[in-house]
Amino acid sequence: MKQIDWSSLGFKYMDTDCHIRYTWKNGSWDSGELVKEPYLSMHIAASCLHYGQAAFEGMKAFRCADGKVRVFRPQENAFRLATTSRRICMPVVPEALFLDALSRVIKANEEYIPPYGTGGSLYLRPLLIGTGAQIGVAPGQEYTFIVLVVPVGPYYKGGLQPVRAVIYDEFDRAAPLGVGHVKVGGNYAASLFAHEKAKHEGYPVELYLDAKEHKYVEEFATSNFIGIKNQTYVTPESPSILPSVTNKTLKQIAADIGLKVEVRPVPFEELGSFSEIGACGTAVVVTPVCEIRRGETVLRIGSDTGCGPVLQKLYERVQSIQYGEVPDQHGWCWEV
Ligand SMILES: *Cc1c(COP(=O)(O)O)cnc(C)c1O
């Protein structure tokens, strides 16, 4: 075992033994190799640098109660990466290659997987970038697919902590027919300025409304929106929301525990009527939101000291499936 203080792990980069790297050239992927150094030498005219051909994914591998290592729903991430790749004219990474990459890089970094009981996991970050030289605007002729791994701790050590969110009418994240529904690096560049502003003003997350009318709730910068009221799980429907695997999972669990599930437009005016609001994504699973500010309007939701009962229950249920503590009835966990 590595000398790692598992209890002090947060969500930040740390070197591991290696990453895995594949190259696409002349129409096909090579067989990949494990690379020790966390550096990449690439052409100065690479299309990822100039024209933003860069996509990523994020998921986690868990050391389970039975000692085995399982990745949570990696086929969903392979599928989403393929959707992203097609949208920005990059070659698709076949699901079999994607899973092979995960398996090889996880095994090679086995000692970095936090032990069961620490609340940690191995965060897996696939990255697909155009690395061919390209000066005229066109898709590049060479691509690199990488999976790097980082051990991470439980995001919230003392239970789920509610956060305040802000809506800025002067910034949009994604246009209706743009690339909001795919996981491209550029979406993050587009939201960084507002994100830094929000942080500076005391809001850990910012919530976006639809770019066209600013009437409907879309999602937070890096996580989907969930609202709970009257035993109903509500999440917005829009062509510019990133389809979160966590949200898909929570919707299913919500239905399993007898909640009604609604996927539909959510007008801004409806926000005040939710008894619980949460932001969901792989890194944190669910972050309860206790306040939303938009200009002079301040909405308060639930308690500002703890998580509401429904989100708490959904959170516990997904974690217990991920750590193999309850039967995986939907076949979500993929054994490495
Ligand atoms: C990655 C991401 C999410 C969360 O997706 P998960 O699959 O649940 O991790 C939500 N919104 C945006 C914009 C994202 O990029």
The ligand as a Tripos MOL2 file, in Angstrom:
@<TRIPOS>MOLECULE
LIG
   15    15     1     0     0
SMALL
NO_CHARGES

@<TRIPOS>ATOM
      1 C1        -20.1170   16.2010  -16.0130 C.3       1 LIG1
      2 C2        -21.2280   17.1680  -15.8590 C.ar      1 LIG1
      3 C3        -22.3380   16.8960  -15.0370 C.ar      1 LIG1
      4 C4        -22.4500   15.6700  -14.1770 C.3       1 LIG1
      5 O1        -22.4960   14.4830  -14.8860 O.3       1 LIG1
      6 P1        -22.2650   13.0910  -14.1370 P.3       1 LIG1
      7 O2        -22.2820   12.1050  -15.2390 O.co2     1 LIG1
      8 O3        -23.3480   12.9040  -13.1740 O.co2     1 LIG1
      9 O4        -20.9310   13.2070  -13.4680 O.co2     1 LIG1
     10 C5        -23.3670   17.8310  -15.0110 C.ar      1 LIG1
     11 N1        -23.3110   18.9660  -15.7230 N.ar      1 LIG1
     12 C6        -22.2510   19.2720  -16.4900 C.ar      1 LIG1
     13 C7        -22.2570   20.5460  -17.2480 C.3       1 LIG1
     14 C8        -21.1800   18.3790  -16.5910 C.ar      1 LIG1
     15 O5        -20.1400   18.6900  -17.3640 O.3       1 LIG1
@<TRIPOS>BOND
     1     1     2 1
     2     2     3 ar
     3     2    14 ar
     4     3     4 1
     5     3    10 ar
     6     4     5 1
     7     5     6 1
     8     6     7 2
     9     6     8 1
    10     6     9 1
    11    10    11 ar
    12    11    12 ar
    13    12    13 1
    14    12    14 ar
    15    14    15 1
@<TRIPOS>SUBSTRUCTURE
     1 LIG1         1 GROUP 0 **** ****
